[in-house]
Amino acid sequence: MELSFEKKDINLIVALTGEFDLHTAGYFKEKIENHLDSEVNNLILNLQTIDFIDSSGIGAILSIYKRIEKRGGKMAIINISPTLKRVFEVSGVLNVIDVYANRREAVKNIQRRNFNGQSS
């Protein structure tokens, strides 16, 4: 798995490439935690080029989600394939993390949620 990071205001946008499984889940969590600082409030995961995800990958996402929520931030997922979206539906991820079609939509909505505390 490869990760690329970009900060935009209070948002950390992370693009993931490759397979997200038992072998890469720890790497993902370590790298995300290394990039979270006091200026970052929200996390947006771009999963456009994720080929595969298993329960370890889902667990890693939920672990980071809990950390972001504890800090008062929000988390969103963008650019997911229909197959990946179905995996997230079945696993319950979509009950706690919002999915948006693209980065612009996610940034707009995640910041709105921070200001009024609720989903739009």
Phi and psi in degrees as GROMACS dihedral restraints (atoms count N, CA, C in turn):
[ dihedral_restraints ]
;  ai    aj    ak    al  type     phi  dphi    fc
    3     4     5     6     1  -119.0    20    10
    4     5     6     7     1   143.9    20    10
    6     7     8     9     1  -124.7    20    10
    7     8     9    10     1   138.5    20    10
    9    10    11    12     1  -126.7    20    10
   10    11    12    13     1   141.0    20    10
   12    13    14    15     1  -118.3    20    10
   13    14    15    16     1   142.4    20    10
   15    16    17    18     1  -145.7    20    10
   16    17    18    19     1   131.5    20    10
   18    19    20    21     1   -97.5    20    10
   19    20    21    22     1   133.1    20    10
   21    22    23    24     1  -134.2    20    10
   22    23    24    25     1   104.6    20    10
   24    25    26    27     1    58.3    20    10
   25    26    27    28     1  -120.6    20    10
   27    28    29    30     1   -95.3    20    10
   28    29    30    31     1    12.0    20    10
   30    31    32    33     1  -106.4    20    10
   31    32    33    34     1   136.9    20    10
   33    34    35    36     1  -106.4    20    10
   34    35    36    37     1   119.5    20    10
   36    37    38    39     1  -107.0    20    10
   37    38    39    40     1   123.8    20    10
   39    40    41    42     1  -121.7    20    10
   40    41    42    43     1   120.8    20    10
   42    43    44    45     1   -96.9    20    10
   43    44    45    46     1   128.1    20    10
   45    46    47    48     1  -108.9    20    10
   46    47    48    49     1   140.9    20    10
   48    49    50    51     1  -133.3    20    10
   49    50    51    52     1   136.0    20    10
   51    52    53    54     1   109.1    20    10
   52    53    54    55     1  -147.9    20    10
   54    55    56    57     1  -102.5    20    10
   55    56    57    58     1   139.4    20    10
   57    58    59    60     1  -116.5    20    10
   58    59    60    61     1    96.4    20    10
   60    61    62    63     1  -144.4    20    10
   61    62    63    64     1  -166.9    20    10
   63    64    65    66     1   -52.3    20    10
   64    65    66    67     1   -36.7    20    10
   66    67    68    69     1   -78.3    20    10
   67    68    69    70     1   -18.2    20    10
   69    70    71    72     1  -116.8    20    10
   70    71    72    73     1    -9.6    20    10
   72    73    74    75     1   -61.3    20    10
   73    74    75    76     1   -43.9    20    10
   75    76    77    78     1   -64.1    20    10
   76    77    78    79     1   -41.6    20    10
   78    79    80    81     1   -59.6    20    10
   79    80    81    82     1   -45.4    20    10
   81    82    83    84     1   -57.4    20    10
   82    83    84    85     1   -52.4    20    10
   84    85    86    87     1   -61.2    20    10
   85    86    87    88     1   -43.3    20    10
   87    88    89    90     1   -61.0    20    10
   88    89    90    91     1   -47.5    20    10
   90    91    92    93     1   -67.2    20    10
   91    92    93    94     1   -40.1    20    10
   93    94    95    96     1   -63.4    20    10
   94    95    96    97     1   -48.6    20    10
   96    97    98    99     1   -60.8    20    10
   97    98    99   100     1   -34.5    20    10
   99   100   101   102     1   -66.9    20    10
  100   101   102   103     1   -24.7    20    10
  102   103   104   105     1   -96.8    20    10
  103   104   105   106     1    -9.0    20    10
  105   106   107   108     1   -80.8    20    10
  106   107   108   109     1   125.5    20    10
  108   109   110   111     1  -137.1    20    10
  109   110   111   112     1  -176.8    20    10
  111   112   113   114     1   -65.6    20    10
  112   113   114   115     1   -19.4    20    10
  114   115   116   117     1   -85.7    20    10
  115   116   117   118     1   -17.5    20    10
  117   118   119   120     1   -93.6    20    10
  118   119   120   121     1   125.2    20    10
  120   121   122   123     1  -110.2    20    10
  121   122   123   124     1   -38.1    20    10
  123   124   125   126     1  -118.2    20    10
  124   125   126   127     1   153.8    20    10
  126   127   128   129     1  -126.6    20    10
  127   128   129   130     1   129.1    20    10
  129   130   131   132     1  -119.5    20    10
  130   131   132   133     1   120.8    20    10
  132   133   134   135     1  -100.7    20    10
  133   134   135   136     1   121.5    20    10
  135   136   137   138     1   -96.0    20    10
  136   137   138   139     1   109.6    20    10
  138   139   140   141     1  -105.2    20    10
  139   140   141   142     1    22.3    20    10
  141   142   143   144     1   -56.7    20    10
  142   143   144   145     1   -36.0    20    10
  144   145   146   147     1  -112.1    20    10
  145   146   147   148     1    29.1    20    10
  147   148   149   150     1   -85.9    20    10
  148   149   150   151     1   123.7    20    10
  150   151   152   153     1   -85.3    20    10
  151   152   153   154     1   -29.3    20    10
  153   154   155   156     1  -158.1    20    10
  154   155   156   157     1   143.7    20    10
  156   157   158   159     1  -139.8    20    10
  157   158   159   160     1   140.6    20    10
  159   160   161   162     1  -120.0    20    10
  160   161   162   163     1  -172.7    20    10
  162   163   164   165     1   -63.3    20    10
  163   164   165   166     1   -28.3    20    10
  165   166   167   168     1   -67.2    20    10
  166   167   168   169     1   -40.1    20    10
  168   169   170   171     1   -64.7    20    10
  169   170   171   172     1   -42.9    20    10
  171   172   173   174     1   -63.1    20    10
  172   173   174   175     1   -43.0    20    10
  174   175   176   177     1   -60.9    20    10
  175   176   177   178     1   -40.0    20    10
  177   178   179   180     1   -64.8    20    10
  178   179   180   181     1   -41.7    20    10
  180   181   182   183     1   -62.0    20    10
  181   182   183   184     1   -45.3    20    10
  183   184   185   186     1   -66.4    20    10
  184   185   186   187     1   -34.5    20    10
  186   187   188   189     1   -62.8    20    10
  187   188   189   190     1   -46.0    20    10
  189   190   191   192     1   -67.5    20    10
  190   191   192   193     1   -38.5    20    10
  192   193   194   195     1   -55.3    20    10
  193   194   195   196     1   -47.0    20    10
  195   196   197   198     1   -61.0    20    10
  196   197   198   199     1   -39.7    20    10
  198   199   200   201     1   -65.8    20    10
  199   200   201   202     1   -43.5    20    10
  201   202   203   204     1   -63.3    20    10
  202   203   204   205     1   -44.6    20    10
  204   205   206   207     1   -62.1    20    10
  205   206   207   208     1   -39.9    20    10
  207   208   209   210     1   -60.2    20    10
  208   209   210   211     1   -33.3    20    10
  210   211   212   213     1   -80.2    20    10
  211   212   213   214     1    -4.7    20    10
  213   214   215   216     1    89.0    20    10
  214   215   216   217     1    10.8    20    10
  216   217   218   219     1   -96.6    20    10
  217   218   219   220     1  -178.2    20    10
  219   220   221   222     1  -125.5    20    10
  220   221   222   223     1   158.0    20    10
  222   223   224   225     1  -130.8    20    10
  223   224   225   226     1   143.4    20    10
  225   226   227   228     1  -140.8    20    10
  226   227   228   229     1   158.0    20    10
  228   229   230   231     1  -121.9    20    10
  229   230   231   232     1   138.5    20    10
  231   232   233   234     1  -129.2    20    10
  232   233   234   235     1   160.7    20    10
  234   235   236   237     1    54.5    20    10
  235   236   237   238     1    53.8    20    10
  237   238   239   240     1  -103.5    20    10
  238   239   240   241     1   148.3    20    10
  240   241   242   243     1   -73.6    20    10
  241   242   243   244     1   159.8    20    10
  243   244   245   246     1   -58.1    20    10
  244   245   246   247     1   -36.7    20    10
  246   247   248   249     1   -64.1    20    10
  247   248   249   250     1   -47.2    20    10
  249   250   251   252     1   -64.8    20    10
  250   251   252   253     1   -39.3    20    10
  252   253   254   255     1   -60.5    20    10
  253   254   255   256     1   -39.5    20    10
  255   256   257   258     1   -64.8    20    10
  256   257   258   259     1   -41.2    20    10
  258   259   260   261     1   -59.9    20    10
  259   260   261   262     1   -43.4    20    10
  261   262   263   264     1   -66.5    20    10
  262   263   264   265     1   -36.3    20    10
  264   265   266   267     1   -63.4    20    10
  265   266   267   268     1   -49.2    20    10
  267   268   269   270     1   -63.7    20    10
  268   269   270   271     1   -37.5    20    10
  270   271   272   273     1   -80.9    20    10
  271   272   273   274     1   -11.9    20    10
  273   274   275   276     1    90.5    20    10
  274   275   276   277     1     1.0    20    10
  276   277   278   279     1   -58.7    20    10
  277   278   279   280     1   -37.9    20    10
  279   280   281   282     1   -70.0    20    10
  280   281   282   283     1   -10.4    20    10
  282   283   284   285     1   -76.9    20    10
  283   284   285   286     1   -19.1    20    10
  285   286   287   288     1  -122.6    20    10
  286   287   288   289     1   -23.0    20    10
  288   289   290   291     1  -120.1    20    10
  289   290   291   292     1   128.6    20    10
  291   292   293   294     1   -77.1    20    10
  292   293   294   295     1   145.6    20    10
  294   295   296   297     1  -115.5    20    10
  295   296   297   298     1   134.2    20    10
  297   298   299   300     1  -125.7    20    10
  298   299   300   301     1   156.6    20    10
  300   301   302   303     1   -68.1    20    10
  301   302   303   304     1   -34.0    20    10
  303   304   305   306     1  -153.3    20    10
  304   305   306   307     1   174.7    20    10
  306   307   308   309     1   -62.7    20    10
  307   308   309   310     1   -45.4    20    10
  309   310   311   312     1   -58.9    20    10
  310   311   312   313     1   -45.5    20    10
  312   313   314   315     1   -63.1    20    10
  313   314   315   316     1   -41.4    20    10
  315   316   317   318     1   -65.3    20    10
  316   317   318   319     1   -47.5    20    10
  318   319   320   321     1   -60.7    20    10
  319   320   321   322     1   -44.6    20    10
  321   322   323   324     1   -60.5    20    10
  322   323   324   325     1   -48.1    20    10
  324   325   326   327     1   -76.6    20    10
  325   326   327   328     1   -36.0    20    10
  327   328   329   330     1   -68.5    20    10
  328   329   330   331     1   -36.5    20    10
  330   331   332   333     1   -71.9    20    10
  331   332   333   334     1   -36.0    20    10
  333   334   335   336     1   -63.1    20    10
  334   335   336   337     1   -40.8    20    10
  336   337   338   339     1   -64.1    20    10
  337   338   339   340     1   -36.3    20    10
  339   340   341   342     1   -65.0    20    10
  340   341   342   343     1   -35.8    20    10
  342   343   344   345     1   -78.1    20    10
  343   344   345   346     1   -37.2    20    10
  345   346   347   348     1  -112.4    20    10
  346   347   348   349     1     0.3    20    10
  348   349   350   351     1    74.8    20    10
  349   350   351   352     1     8.9    20    10
  351   352   353   354     1  -143.7    20    10
  352   353   354   355     1   163.1    20    10
  354   355   356   357     1   -71.8    20    10
  355   356   357   358     1   148.2    20    10
